[in-house]
């Protein structure tokens, strides 16, 4: 069980790292797209996307499981989670879509007020 907890913590840190990089870059959302054996990260600025690179293959499934769990996506195509990124509170709206038996995710970043509303 300890190994699962450690993998979950590592996956959460990777998710936060990816989202904080998007905030720093000024992106309004992040796409996670399966490509070959990797999960490619794309920052979206309006209708323009910029590929940022992959999530490490050994963390791919754990990061996806972390998103599904935290956004309460079990059996649903849309959910949300609240995260602190770079000292600010964000609501992250998660949309999923299936393509060729693989899930793609779009995580839209919405800054919330200090009270978390």
Secondary structure by P-SEA (a helix, b strand, c coil): caaaaaaaaaaaaaaaaaaaaaaaaccccccccccccbbbbbbbcccbbbbcccccccaaaaaaaaaaaaacccccccbbbbbbccccccbbbbbbbbcccbbbbbbbbbbbccccc
